[in-house]
Amino acid sequence: MPPESTHSAVVTGATGGIGSAVARVLARDGFDLALTYGRSSAAAQDLVDELEGIGRRVIALPFDLGDLDAPSALAAAVTAEFGGVDALVHAAGPHVPMRHLSTVDPVEFARQCQQEGIAFFALVAAFLPLLRERSGSITAVTTAATTRYPVRDGLSAAPKATIEALVRAVAAEEGRYGVRANCVGPGMLTDGMAARLMADGELDDAALAVTRRNIPLRRFGSALDVAEAVAFLVSERAGFVSGQKLDVDGAYGV
């Protein structure tokens, strides 16, 4: 039987493969949840119904990564519903095609940076006052590609590196308030964004075979693997862990 709710968390991108797995694991661990979604309102409601079924308080709210006012509105809604927040998990992000950087237009790169690094900064700025009140935590889901760069992943890895730098800065500056900040870097997964790349044909069988050979564990991970890493960093078990990045990549980055 799941434990009683004692904490509240915000999970952005909760209808994605990783975001939904994070929501389920945090609900299992006793968190009431504020979930955000981009366009998938039906999927968000299904997830709300599922998690309410195990006794959690759950709300789902639309969230536009390109709207710099959206984080403040989200923080206000979370405060009204839960009175505060203990954990902020950022798992939202745009679909990123695999492209050589030589084919990327500067306008496209700027848009990607807006929806990744700038959106994350706005989110953190809105929630820091709430997190300070409860000595809360921030966990950003980024990528293992900032540790070991795979070809054609620059449009994703470079903006996510901004998020990782911001996380380290927040850890250094906000530790005096008891706020922790960490990243989880997914490697190649069988679900989530990687699954979409496979479905779209951007990763064919030959590319997948090469990728698998480059992973010492010789297999791909899952969204649940990432969610369990997030849950650890959010929990009191990681109470002295801050400013770090935990890659969930089967030792790809070694």
C-alpha atoms as an extended CHARMM CRD file, in Angstrom:
* protein
*
       254  EXT
         1         1  MET       CA              0.0000000000        0.0000000000        0.0000000000  PROA      1               0.0000000000
         2         2  PRO       CA              1.4850000000        3.4180000000       -0.9470000000  PROA      2               0.0000000000
         3         3  PRO       CA              2.5470000000        5.6400000000        1.9610000000  PROA      3               0.0000000000
         4         4  GLU       CA              0.4230000000        8.5830000000        3.0610000000  PROA      4               0.0000000000
         5         5  SER       CA              1.0620000000       11.8440000000        1.2230000000  PROA      5               0.0000000000
         6         6  THR       CA              3.4950000000       14.0480000000        3.1200000000  PROA      6               0.0000000000
         7         7  HSD       CA              5.0680000000       16.1290000000        0.3570000000  PROA      7               0.0000000000
         8         8  SER       CA              4.1600000000       17.8300000000       -2.9030000000  PROA      8               0.0000000000
         9         9  ALA       CA              6.0640000000       17.9380000000       -6.1740000000  PROA      9               0.0000000000
        10        10  VAL       CA              5.7750000000       19.6010000000       -9.5620000000  PROA      10              0.0000000000
        11        11  VAL       CA              6.5830000000       17.4780000000      -12.6130000000  PROA      11              0.0000000000
        12        12  THR       CA              6.7770000000       19.3070000000      -15.9370000000  PROA      12              0.0000000000
        13        13  GLY       CA              6.2880000000       17.3300000000      -19.1250000000  PROA      13              0.0000000000
        14        14  ALA       CA              4.2790000000       14.7260000000      -17.2430000000  PROA      14              0.0000000000
        15        15  THR       CA              2.6030000000       13.2260000000      -20.3040000000  PROA      15              0.0000000000
        16        16  GLY       CA              5.9330000000       12.2760000000      -21.8930000000  PROA      16              0.0000000000
        17        17  GLY       CA              7.5230000000        8.8740000000      -21.4540000000  PROA      17              0.0000000000
        18        18  ILE       CA              9.9700000000       10.0160000000      -18.7790000000  PROA      18              0.0000000000
        19        19  GLY       CA              7.6630000000       12.5750000000      -17.1690000000  PROA      19              0.0000000000
        20        20  SER       CA              4.8250000000       10.1070000000      -16.6870000000  PROA      20              0.0000000000
        21        21  ALA       CA              7.2110000000        7.5250000000      -15.2310000000  PROA      21              0.0000000000
        22        22  VAL       CA              8.5360000000       10.1500000000      -12.8020000000  PROA      22              0.0000000000
        23        23  ALA       CA              4.9880000000       11.0700000000      -11.7730000000  PROA      23              0.0000000000
        24        24  ARG       CA              4.0950000000        7.4440000000      -11.0680000000  PROA      24              0.0000000000
        25        25  VAL       CA              7.2330000000        6.7940000000       -9.0200000000  PROA      25              0.0000000000
        26        26  LEU       CA              6.8600000000        9.9690000000       -6.9560000000  PROA      26              0.0000000000
        27        27  ALA       CA              3.1910000000        9.1440000000       -6.3340000000  PROA      27              0.0000000000
        28        28  ARG       CA              4.2850000000        5.6970000000       -5.1970000000  PROA      28              0.0000000000
        29        29  ASP       CA              6.7390000000        7.3500000000       -2.8190000000  PROA      29              0.0000000000
        30        30  GLY       CA              4.1170000000        9.5610000000       -1.1860000000  PROA      30              0.0000000000
        31        31  PHE       CA              4.0230000000       12.8000000000       -3.1750000000  PROA      31              0.0000000000
        32        32  ASP       CA              0.9570000000       14.7830000000       -4.1090000000  PROA      32              0.0000000000
        33        33  LEU       CA              1.5600000000       16.1460000000       -7.5800000000  PROA      33              0.0000000000
        34        34  ALA       CA              1.1070000000       19.1080000000       -9.8790000000  PROA      34              0.0000000000
        35        35  LEU       CA              1.6260000000       17.8590000000      -13.4230000000  PROA      35              0.0000000000
        36        36  THR       CA              2.1130000000       19.9430000000      -16.5480000000  PROA      36              0.0000000000
        37        37  TYR       CA              1.4540000000       19.0560000000      -20.1520000000  PROA      37              0.0000000000
        38        38  GLY       CA              1.8520000000       20.6970000000      -23.5320000000  PROA      38              0.0000000000
        39        39  ARG       CA             -0.9680000000       19.5500000000      -25.8100000000  PROA      39              0.0000000000
        40        40  SER       CA             -1.9880000000       16.1510000000      -24.4080000000  PROA      40              0.0000000000
        41        41  SER       CA             -4.8210000000       17.1430000000      -22.0900000000  PROA      41              0.0000000000
        42        42  ALA       CA             -6.5280000000       13.7470000000      -22.4120000000  PROA      42              0.0000000000
        43        43  ALA       CA             -3.3330000000       11.8960000000      -21.4950000000  PROA      43              0.0000000000
        44        44  ALA       CA             -2.8300000000       14.2590000000      -18.5680000000  PROA      44              0.0000000000
        45        45  GLN       CA             -6.3420000000       13.5810000000      -17.2690000000  PROA      45              0.0000000000
        46        46  ASP       CA             -5.8100000000        9.8260000000      -17.5970000000  PROA      46              0.0000000000
        47        47  LEU       CA             -2.6640000000       10.1430000000      -15.4890000000  PROA      47              0.0000000000
        48        48  VAL       CA             -4.4760000000       12.2780000000      -12.9090000000  PROA      48              0.0000000000
        49        49  ASP       CA             -7.2170000000        9.6490000000      -12.6290000000  PROA      49              0.0000000000
        50        50  GLU       CA             -4.6370000000        6.8780000000      -12.2670000000  PROA      50              0.0000000000
        51        51  LEU       CA             -2.7010000000        8.5990000000       -9.4860000000  PROA      51              0.0000000000
        52        52  GLU       CA             -5.8050000000        9.7530000000       -7.6590000000  PROA      52              0.0000000000
        53        53  GLY       CA             -6.7490000000        6.0880000000       -7.6610000000  PROA      53              0.0000000000
        54        54  ILE       CA             -3.8950000000        5.3700000000       -5.2450000000  PROA      54              0.0000000000
        55        55  GLY       CA             -4.9360000000        8.1840000000       -2.9460000000  PROA      55              0.0000000000
        56        56  ARG       CA             -2.8750000000       11.1040000000       -4.1940000000  PROA      56              0.0000000000
        57        57  ARG       CA             -3.9920000000       14.6930000000       -4.6900000000  PROA      57              0.0000000000
        58        58  VAL       CA             -3.1470000000       15.5240000000       -8.2820000000  PROA      58              0.0000000000
        59        59  ILE       CA             -3.7380000000       18.4820000000      -10.5790000000  PROA      59              0.0000000000
        60        60  ALA       CA             -2.7620000000       18.8600000000      -14.2320000000  PROA      60              0.0000000000
        61        61  LEU       CA             -2.1220000000       22.2050000000      -15.8720000000  PROA      61              0.0000000000
        62        62  PRO       CA             -1.1660000000       23.2660000000      -19.4120000000  PROA      62              0.0000000000
        63        63  PHE       CA              2.3250000000       24.7060000000      -19.6940000000  PROA      63              0.0000000000
        64        64  ASP       CA              3.9580000000       26.4780000000      -22.6280000000  PROA      64              0.0000000000
        65        65  LEU       CA              7.7660000000       26.3660000000      -22.6190000000  PROA      65              0.0000000000
        66        66  GLY       CA              7.8550000000       29.4480000000      -24.8270000000  PROA      66              0.0000000000
        67        67  ASP       CA              5.7970000000       31.6060000000      -22.4540000000  PROA      67              0.0000000000
        68        68  LEU       CA              8.0350000000       33.2500000000      -19.8640000000  PROA      68              0.0000000000
        69        69  ASP       CA              5.0010000000       34.1960000000      -17.7670000000  PROA      69              0.0000000000
        70        70  ALA       CA              3.7960000000       30.5920000000      -17.5410000000  PROA      70              0.0000000000
        71        71  PRO       CA              6.1010000000       29.5640000000      -14.6430000000  PROA      71              0.0000000000
        72        72  SER       CA              4.7730000000       32.3060000000      -12.3540000000  PROA      72              0.0000000000
        73        73  ALA       CA              1.1880000000       31.2760000000      -13.1050000000  PROA      73              0.0000000000
        74        74  LEU       CA              2.1200000000       27.6610000000      -12.4300000000  PROA      74              0.0000000000
        75        75  ALA       CA              3.7540000000       28.5450000000       -9.1050000000  PROA      75              0.0000000000
        76        76  ALA       CA              0.6350000000       30.4660000000       -8.0670000000  PROA      76              0.0000000000
        77        77  ALA       CA             -1.6210000000       27.5290000000       -8.9430000000  PROA      77              0.0000000000
        78        78  VAL       CA              0.5840000000       25.0950000000       -7.0200000000  PROA      78              0.0000000000
        79        79  THR       CA              0.6070000000       27.3750000000       -3.9780000000  PROA      79              0.0000000000
        80        80  ALA       CA             -3.1770000000       27.6790000000       -4.0790000000  PROA      80              0.0000000000
        81        81  GLU       CA             -3.6230000000       23.8990000000       -4.2670000000  PROA      81              0.0000000000
        82        82  PHE       CA             -0.8740000000       22.5910000000       -1.9860000000  PROA      82              0.0000000000
        83        83  GLY       CA              0.3220000000       25.5970000000        0.0060000000  PROA      83              0.0000000000
        84        84  GLY       CA              3.8840000000       25.1270000000       -1.2170000000  PROA      84              0.0000000000
        85        85  VAL       CA              6.1790000000       22.6750000000       -2.9560000000  PROA      85              0.0000000000
        86        86  ASP       CA              8.9550000000       20.3240000000       -1.8460000000  PROA      86              0.0000000000
        87        87  ALA       CA             10.3390000000       19.2370000000       -5.2020000000  PROA      87              0.0000000000
        88        88  LEU       CA             10.4880000000       20.5910000000       -8.7350000000  PROA      88              0.0000000000
        89        89  VAL       CA             11.2260000000       18.0450000000      -11.4560000000  PROA      89              0.0000000000
        90        90  HSD       CA             11.7420000000       19.4280000000      -14.9510000000  PROA      90              0.0000000000
        91        91  ALA       CA             11.1220000000       16.7220000000      -17.5320000000  PROA      91              0.0000000000
        92        92  ALA       CA              9.5800000000       18.8860000000      -20.2580000000  PROA      92              0.0000000000
        93        93  GLY       CA             11.2800000000       19.5960000000      -23.5320000000  PROA      93              0.0000000000
        94        94  PRO       CA             10.5830000000       19.9460000000      -27.2390000000  PROA      94              0.0000000000
        95        95  HSD       CA             11.0970000000       17.1880000000      -29.7690000000  PROA      95              0.0000000000
        96        96  VAL       CA             14.6300000000       17.5630000000      -31.1320000000  PROA      96              0.0000000000
        97        97  PRO       CA             15.4930000000       16.1420000000      -34.5620000000  PROA      97              0.0000000000
        98        98  MET       CA             18.9040000000       14.5160000000      -34.9540000000  PROA      98              0.0000000000
        99        99  ARG       CA             20.8430000000       16.8100000000      -37.2730000000  PROA      99              0.0000000000
       100       100  HSD       CA             24.4280000000       17.6960000000      -38.0500000000  PROA      100             0.0000000000
       101       101  LEU       CA             25.0470000000       21.1840000000      -36.6810000000  PROA      101             0.0000000000
       102       102  SER       CA             26.1360000000       22.3080000000      -40.1410000000  PROA      102             0.0000000000
       103       103  THR       CA             22.5030000000       21.9130000000      -41.2550000000  PROA      103             0.0000000000
       104       104  VAL       CA             20.9530000000       23.8160000000      -38.3250000000  PROA      104             0.0000000000
       105       105  ASP       CA             19.7470000000       27.3600000000      -38.9520000000  PROA      105             0.0000000000
       106       106  PRO       CA             20.6500000000       29.9150000000      -36.2280000000  PROA      106             0.0000000000
       107       107  VAL       CA             16.9570000000       30.7490000000      -35.8200000000  PROA      107             0.0000000000
       108       108  GLU       CA             16.2020000000       27.0820000000      -35.1530000000  PROA      108             0.0000000000
       109       109  PHE       CA             19.0420000000       26.8900000000      -32.6390000000  PROA      109             0.0000000000
       110       110  ALA       CA             17.7860000000       30.0310000000      -30.8810000000  PROA      110             0.0000000000
       111       111  ARG       CA             14.2980000000       28.5270000000      -30.6400000000  PROA      111             0.0000000000
       112       112  GLN       CA             15.7460000000       25.3880000000      -29.0920000000  PROA      112             0.0000000000
       113       113  CYS       CA             17.6860000000       27.4240000000      -26.5300000000  PROA      113             0.0000000000
       114       114  GLN       CA             14.4960000000       29.3340000000      -25.6830000000  PROA      114             0.0000000000
       115       115  GLN       CA             12.5400000000       26.1440000000      -25.0150000000  PROA      115             0.0000000000
       116       116  GLU       CA             15.3570000000       24.5260000000      -23.0520000000  PROA      116             0.0000000000
       117       117  GLY       CA             17.7010000000       26.8020000000      -21.0870000000  PROA      117             0.0000000000
       118       118  ILE       CA             15.6460000000       29.9940000000      -20.9620000000  PROA      118             0.0000000000
       119       119  ALA       CA             12.4430000000       28.1150000000      -20.1280000000  PROA      119             0.0000000000
       120       120  PHE       CA             14.2260000000       26.2900000000      -17.3120000000  PROA      120             0.0000000000
       121       121  PHE       CA             15.6520000000       29.5300000000      -15.9240000000  PROA      121             0.0000000000
       122       122  ALA       CA             12.1750000000       31.0820000000      -15.8560000000  PROA      122             0.0000000000
       123       123  LEU       CA             10.8100000000       28.0000000000      -14.0950000000  PROA      123             0.0000000000
       124       124  VAL       CA             13.5090000000       28.0680000000      -11.4220000000  PROA      124             0.0000000000
       125       125  ALA       CA             13.1040000000       31.8130000000      -10.8880000000  PROA      125             0.0000000000
       126       126  ALA       CA              9.3790000000       31.3560000000      -10.2480000000  PROA      126             0.0000000000
       127       127  PHE       CA              9.7500000000       28.4360000000       -7.8400000000  PROA      127             0.0000000000
       128       128  LEU       CA             12.8340000000       29.3780000000       -5.8190000000  PROA      128             0.0000000000
       129       129  PRO       CA             10.8670000000       31.3270000000       -3.1760000000  PROA      129             0.0000000000
       130       130  LEU       CA              8.6370000000       28.2880000000       -2.5940000000  PROA      130             0.0000000000
       131       131  LEU       CA             11.5500000000       25.8560000000       -2.5140000000  PROA      131             0.0000000000
       132       132  ARG       CA             13.4480000000       28.0210000000       -0.0240000000  PROA      132             0.0000000000
       133       133  GLU       CA             10.5020000000       27.8420000000        2.3700000000  PROA      133             0.0000000000
       134       134  ARG       CA             10.7150000000       24.0370000000        2.5250000000  PROA      134             0.0000000000
       135       135  SER       CA             14.4170000000       23.4720000000        1.7770000000  PROA      135             0.0000000000
       136       136  GLY       CA             13.2420000000       21.7490000000       -1.3640000000  PROA      136             0.0000000000
       137       137  SER       CA             14.9600000000       20.2710000000       -4.3820000000  PROA      137             0.0000000000
       138       138  ILE       CA             15.2400000000       20.8050000000       -8.1210000000  PROA      138             0.0000000000
       139       139  THR       CA             15.9240000000       17.9060000000      -10.4630000000  PROA      139             0.0000000000
       140       140  ALA       CA             16.3470000000       18.5250000000      -14.1880000000  PROA      140             0.0000000000
       141       141  VAL       CA             16.1750000000       15.6930000000      -16.7010000000  PROA      141             0.0000000000
       142       142  THR       CA             18.8330000000       16.5270000000      -19.2970000000  PROA      142             0.0000000000
       143       143  THR       CA             20.9210000000       14.0940000000      -21.3610000000  PROA      143             0.0000000000
       144       144  ALA       CA             23.9130000000       11.7870000000      -21.1590000000  PROA      144             0.0000000000
       145       145  ALA       CA             25.1060000000       13.4210000000      -24.3980000000  PROA      145             0.0000000000
       146       146  THR       CA             26.7630000000       16.2550000000      -22.4750000000  PROA      146             0.0000000000
       147       147  THR       CA             29.1200000000       13.6520000000      -21.0010000000  PROA      147             0.0000000000
       148       148  ARG       CA             29.8780000000       11.8010000000      -24.2310000000  PROA      148             0.0000000000
       149       149  TYR       CA             28.7450000000       13.5030000000      -27.4060000000  PROA      149             0.0000000000
       150       150  PRO       CA             27.0220000000       11.4050000000      -30.0880000000  PROA      150             0.0000000000
       151       151  VAL       CA             27.0990000000       12.7450000000      -33.6440000000  PROA      151             0.0000000000
       152       152  ARG       CA             23.9420000000       14.6460000000      -34.7230000000  PROA      152             0.0000000000
       153       153  ASP       CA             22.8780000000       15.3940000000      -31.1500000000  PROA      153             0.0000000000
       154       154  GLY       CA             24.2010000000       18.9440000000      -30.8470000000  PROA      154             0.0000000000
       155       155  LEU       CA             20.7940000000       20.5780000000      -31.2280000000  PROA      155             0.0000000000
       156       156  SER       CA             19.7350000000       18.7570000000      -28.0670000000  PROA      156             0.0000000000
       157       157  ALA       CA             22.9740000000       18.5270000000      -26.0970000000  PROA      157             0.0000000000
       158       158  ALA       CA             24.1130000000       22.1540000000      -26.3520000000  PROA      158             0.0000000000
       159       159  PRO       CA             20.9210000000       23.7500000000      -24.9490000000  PROA      159             0.0000000000
       160       160  LYS       CA             20.6950000000       21.0800000000      -22.2560000000  PROA      160             0.0000000000
       161       161  ALA       CA             24.2590000000       21.9270000000      -21.2230000000  PROA      161             0.0000000000
       162       162  THR       CA             22.8790000000       25.3530000000      -20.3170000000  PROA      162             0.0000000000
       163       163  ILE       CA             20.3920000000       23.6850000000      -17.9780000000  PROA      163             0.0000000000
       164       164  GLU       CA             23.1800000000       21.6870000000      -16.3550000000  PROA      164             0.0000000000
       165       165  ALA       CA             25.2660000000       24.8240000000      -15.7980000000  PROA      165             0.0000000000
       166       166  LEU       CA             22.2560000000       26.5540000000      -14.2490000000  PROA      166             0.0000000000
       167       167  VAL       CA             21.6960000000       23.5850000000      -11.9410000000  PROA      167             0.0000000000
       168       168  ARG       CA             25.2700000000       23.7920000000      -10.6710000000  PROA      168             0.0000000000
       169       169  ALA       CA             24.8920000000       27.5370000000      -10.1490000000  PROA      169             0.0000000000
       170       170  VAL       CA             21.6500000000       27.0730000000       -8.2140000000  PROA      170             0.0000000000
       171       171  ALA       CA             23.2610000000       24.3810000000       -6.0700000000  PROA      171             0.0000000000
       172       172  ALA       CA             26.1260000000       26.7280000000       -5.2170000000  PROA      172             0.0000000000
       173       173  GLU       CA             23.9770000000       29.7870000000       -4.5390000000  PROA      173             0.0000000000
       174       174  GLU       CA             20.8770000000       28.2940000000       -2.9320000000  PROA      174             0.0000000000
       175       175  GLY       CA             22.4770000000       25.7310000000       -0.6500000000  PROA      175             0.0000000000
       176       176  ARG       CA             22.4400000000       28.3270000000        2.1320000000  PROA      176             0.0000000000
       177       177  TYR       CA             18.6410000000       27.9940000000        2.0700000000  PROA      177             0.0000000000
       178       178  GLY       CA             18.7940000000       24.2100000000        2.1060000000  PROA      178             0.0000000000
       179       179  VAL       CA             17.8120000000       23.9830000000       -1.5590000000  PROA      179             0.0000000000
       180       180  ARG       CA             19.4290000000       21.1570000000       -3.5300000000  PROA      180             0.0000000000
       181       181  ALA       CA             19.7300000000       20.9830000000       -7.3250000000  PROA      181             0.0000000000
       182       182  ASN       CA             20.7760000000       18.0410000000       -9.4860000000  PROA      182             0.0000000000
       183       183  CYS       CA             20.4410000000       16.5890000000      -12.9740000000  PROA      183             0.0000000000
       184       184  VAL       CA             19.6430000000       13.1630000000      -14.3490000000  PROA      184             0.0000000000
       185       185  GLY       CA             21.0890000000       12.4070000000      -17.7830000000  PROA      185             0.0000000000
       186       186  PRO       CA             19.1940000000        9.7450000000      -19.7360000000  PROA      186             0.0000000000
       187       187  GLY       CA             21.0880000000        7.6800000000      -22.2320000000  PROA      187             0.0000000000
       188       188  MET       CA             19.4550000000        5.6060000000      -24.9610000000  PROA      188             0.0000000000
       189       189  LEU       CA             16.0180000000        4.4230000000      -23.8520000000  PROA      189             0.0000000000
       190       190  THR       CA             13.3770000000        2.1200000000      -25.2660000000  PROA      190             0.0000000000
       191       191  ASP       CA             10.7320000000        4.7580000000      -24.5270000000  PROA      191             0.0000000000
       192       192  GLY       CA             10.5040000000        8.5250000000      -24.2120000000  PROA      192             0.0000000000
       193       193  MET       CA             12.1870000000       10.7760000000      -26.7880000000  PROA      193             0.0000000000
       194       194  ALA       CA             14.4130000000        7.9870000000      -28.1170000000  PROA      194             0.0000000000
       195       195  ALA       CA             11.3490000000        5.9200000000      -28.9760000000  PROA      195             0.0000000000
       196       196  ARG       CA             10.0120000000        8.8380000000      -31.0130000000  PROA      196             0.0000000000
       197       197  LEU       CA             13.2960000000        9.1170000000      -32.9060000000  PROA      197             0.0000000000
       198       198  MET       CA             13.0800000000        5.4010000000      -33.7140000000  PROA      198             0.0000000000
       199       199  ALA       CA              9.4580000000        5.7080000000      -34.8110000000  PROA      199             0.0000000000
       200       200  ASP       CA             10.2860000000        8.6970000000      -37.0230000000  PROA      200             0.0000000000
       201       201  GLY       CA             13.0800000000        6.7620000000      -38.7100000000  PROA      201             0.0000000000
       202       202  GLU       CA             15.8010000000        9.1370000000      -37.5240000000  PROA      202             0.0000000000
       203       203  LEU       CA             17.4950000000        6.1430000000      -35.8970000000  PROA      203             0.0000000000
       204       204  ASP       CA             17.5110000000        3.1180000000      -38.2060000000  PROA      204             0.0000000000
       205       205  ASP       CA             18.4720000000       -0.4620000000      -37.3280000000  PROA      205             0.0000000000
       206       206  ALA       CA             22.1170000000        0.0700000000      -38.2720000000  PROA      206             0.0000000000
       207       207  ALA       CA             22.3970000000        3.1700000000      -36.0830000000  PROA      207             0.0000000000
       208       208  LEU       CA             20.6970000000        1.3590000000      -33.2040000000  PROA      208             0.0000000000
       209       209  ALA       CA             23.1210000000       -1.5530000000      -33.5020000000  PROA      209             0.0000000000
       210       210  VAL       CA             26.1130000000        0.8010000000      -33.3520000000  PROA      210             0.0000000000
       211       211  THR       CA             24.6120000000        2.6180000000      -30.3750000000  PROA      211             0.0000000000
       212       212  ARG       CA             24.0250000000       -0.6420000000      -28.5180000000  PROA      212             0.0000000000
       213       213  ARG       CA             27.6390000000       -1.7280000000      -29.0980000000  PROA      213             0.0000000000
       214       214  ASN       CA             28.8270000000        1.5720000000      -27.5930000000  PROA      214             0.0000000000
       215       215  ILE       CA             26.9680000000        0.8720000000      -24.3410000000  PROA      215             0.0000000000
       216       216  PRO       CA             28.9740000000       -1.4060000000      -22.0140000000  PROA      216             0.0000000000
       217       217  LEU       CA             25.7620000000       -3.0060000000      -20.6810000000  PROA      217             0.0000000000
       218       218  ARG       CA             24.8480000000       -3.7960000000      -24.3210000000  PROA      218             0.0000000000
       219       219  ARG       CA             21.2140000000       -2.7670000000      -23.9280000000  PROA      219             0.0000000000
       220       220  PHE       CA             19.0010000000        0.2900000000      -23.7720000000  PROA      220             0.0000000000
       221       221  GLY       CA             17.4050000000        1.6490000000      -20.6240000000  PROA      221             0.0000000000
       222       222  SER       CA             13.8390000000        2.6460000000      -19.8660000000  PROA      222             0.0000000000
       223       223  ALA       CA             11.9490000000        5.6730000000      -18.6110000000  PROA      223             0.0000000000
       224       224  LEU       CA             11.4790000000        3.8240000000      -15.3290000000  PROA      224             0.0000000000
       225       225  ASP       CA             15.2640000000        3.6390000000      -14.8820000000  PROA      225             0.0000000000
       226       226  VAL       CA             15.3920000000        7.4260000000      -15.1990000000  PROA      226             0.0000000000
       227       227  ALA       CA             12.4020000000        7.9160000000      -12.9050000000  PROA      227             0.0000000000
       228       228  GLU       CA             13.9970000000        5.8580000000      -10.1440000000  PROA      228             0.0000000000
       229       229  ALA       CA             17.1350000000        8.0060000000      -10.3610000000  PROA      229             0.0000000000
       230       230  VAL       CA             14.9980000000       11.1450000000      -10.1020000000  PROA      230             0.0000000000
       231       231  ALA       CA             13.1370000000        9.7040000000       -7.1120000000  PROA      231             0.0000000000
       232       232  PHE       CA             16.4220000000        9.0250000000       -5.3360000000  PROA      232             0.0000000000
       233       233  LEU       CA             17.6940000000       12.5780000000       -5.8840000000  PROA      233             0.0000000000
       234       234  VAL       CA             14.3820000000       14.0230000000       -4.6970000000  PROA      234             0.0000000000
       235       235  SER       CA             14.3470000000       11.8730000000       -1.5640000000  PROA      235             0.0000000000
       236       236  GLU       CA             15.9300000000       12.4440000000        1.8310000000  PROA      236             0.0000000000
       237       237  ARG       CA             18.3640000000        9.6260000000        0.9990000000  PROA      237             0.0000000000
       238       238  ALA       CA             20.0980000000       12.1690000000       -1.2540000000  PROA      238             0.0000000000
       239       239  GLY       CA             19.9780000000       14.9100000000        1.3510000000  PROA      239             0.0000000000
       240       240  PHE       CA             23.7050000000       15.6920000000        0.9870000000  PROA      240             0.0000000000
       241       241  VAL       CA             23.7700000000       15.3530000000       -2.8070000000  PROA      241             0.0000000000
       242       242  SER       CA             23.6450000000       18.6430000000       -4.7070000000  PROA      242             0.0000000000
       243       243  GLY       CA             25.1880000000       20.1340000000       -7.8280000000  PROA      243             0.0000000000
       244       244  GLN       CA             25.5860000000       16.6990000000       -9.3950000000  PROA      244             0.0000000000
       245       245  LYS       CA             24.5540000000       14.9190000000      -12.5730000000  PROA      245             0.0000000000
       246       246  LEU       CA             23.5910000000       11.2450000000      -12.4840000000  PROA      246             0.0000000000
       247       247  ASP       CA             23.7960000000        9.6820000000      -15.9360000000  PROA      247             0.0000000000
       248       248  VAL       CA             21.4670000000        6.7360000000      -16.5040000000  PROA      248             0.0000000000
       249       249  ASP       CA             23.1990000000        5.4180000000      -19.5920000000  PROA      249             0.0000000000
       250       250  GLY       CA             24.5350000000        1.8880000000      -19.0690000000  PROA      250             0.0000000000
       251       251  ALA       CA             28.0850000000        3.3130000000      -18.7520000000  PROA      251             0.0000000000
       252       252  TYR       CA             27.9360000000        4.9090000000      -22.2260000000  PROA      252             0.0000000000
       253       253  GLY       CA             29.8440000000        7.9270000000      -20.9510000000  PROA      253             0.0000000000
       254       254  VAL       CA             32.7330000000        5.9430000000      -19.4510000000  PROA      254             0.0000000000
